Amino acid sequence: MTILTEPADTERAMPLVARFERGLAAPICLTWELTYACNLSCVHCLSASGRRDPRELSTEQCESIIDELQAMQVFYVNVGGGEPTVRPDFWHLLEYAVNHQVGVKFSTNGVRIDAARARYLASTDYVDVQVSLDGATAAVNDQVRGEGSFAMALRALDNLTTAGFRDAKISVVVTRHNVNQLDEFKRIADDHGATLRLTRLRPSGRGADVWDELHPTHDQQRDLYEWLVRAGEKVLTGDSFFHLAGFGEKLPGLNLCGAGRVVCLIDPVGDVYACPFTIHETFRAGNIVTDGGFAQVWRTSELFGRLREPQGGGACSACQHYDVCRGGCMAAKFFTGLPLDGPDPECVQGYGQAALADPQRTVPALSLDHSHRREPAGRREPVLLQLGTRPDAATLAAPAAPPVSACAENPLAGFTPAR
């Protein structure tokens, strides 16, 4: 692991976390959203996915990114979307990455993990599969992800287990409606030989519409913290909950905001953002097509340079818990209209509530929205698309009508769901 500038002898003695804050020559955790196309329309989707963007990177451009990641010695990449498996070249790109020593951890709602694909994945080294589930029962899950999505995810997990795939991940976004199901989630994971991974609900993308009603209450945050302390390293969190450290001891992990330092995001059109939760023009660092490739953006971006500078605690610096909670999540602050040097909106000491009450607070508008349909003001309802069969030869031969808008192309044309 190499930091961007060679440290002086005094800096070599720094704690590892302090050195991470200065930025690395390559990200530890690179998230790559291959497509905005998705068969679901989850109410909390960070990227407001649904429709494919016709500017999506080509297969050849994606291969070039993988070549760069190999040269940068990026160990693995988190692939997501949208639903990455509905992209026609997904399986080719997965194999291409593995053949170029870049591991792939991909997130899926399970729509294409049939028995045959599960057997393929079980036979492939350097690949991890993460199945999204937001309720331990269909009643809770399907309110967020769409009717039938619970059964679809469980079928994928069953197929992976039957095929002998080892240690799949079950990814859960914690909400006030499923936080009391943590033990049940753990049992589902154990029953499938899988590992449970919990992540925080962020007010990004469509999540901004439902954050007020879905984010855990203060009492639920404490219950979650105590549950995570008991679980220890048996449950993964990806540093989602370092803001909870204000309750007491640190949770396992780096416990810092790694945006632009050790993590970042590549989106389907090649834009690079500071982290997976900051898909907004404010946090756009560059574009791999127009700005000389991913390595160039990672190493020379003005935005990333600012993020790697020493950060003060701002309004939180006087708080006795600052050294453990680090002021919380940058994305959570930004998308709730709070200052980046202020408290996290879910500050467990209560400072976030006071900040949210500020009448001058302005919530930023979405930069991008690829949702299947525009919703009126208020809650967006989840949508499970009706997946059809492959078109016949006459349909395939007919000229394609131009898209109504830049993102209106059918992302699932010719797609058959897994059984």
Buried (B, 14 or more C-beta within 10 A) or exposed (E): EEBBEEEEEEEEEBEEBEBBBBBBBBBBBBBBBBBBBBBBBBBBBBBBBBBBBEEBBEEEEBBBBBBBBBEBEBBBBBBBBBBBBBBEBBBEBBBBBBEEBBBBBBBBBBBBBBBEBBBBBBEEEBBBBBBBBBBBEBEBBBBBBBEEBBEBBBBBBBBBBEBEBEEBBBBBBBBBBBBBBBEBBBEBBEEBBBBBBBBBBBBBBBBBBBBEEBBBEBEBBBBBBEBBBEBEEEBBBBBBBBBBBBBBEBBBBBBBBBBBBBBBBBBBBBBBBBBBBBBBEEBBBBBBBEBEBBBBBBBBBEBBBEBBEEBEEBBBEEBEBBEBBBBBBBBBBBBBBBEEBBBBBBBBBEBBEEBBEEEEEEEEEBBBBBBBEEBEEEBBEBBBBEEEEEEEEEEEEEEEEEEEEEBBBBBBBEBEBBE
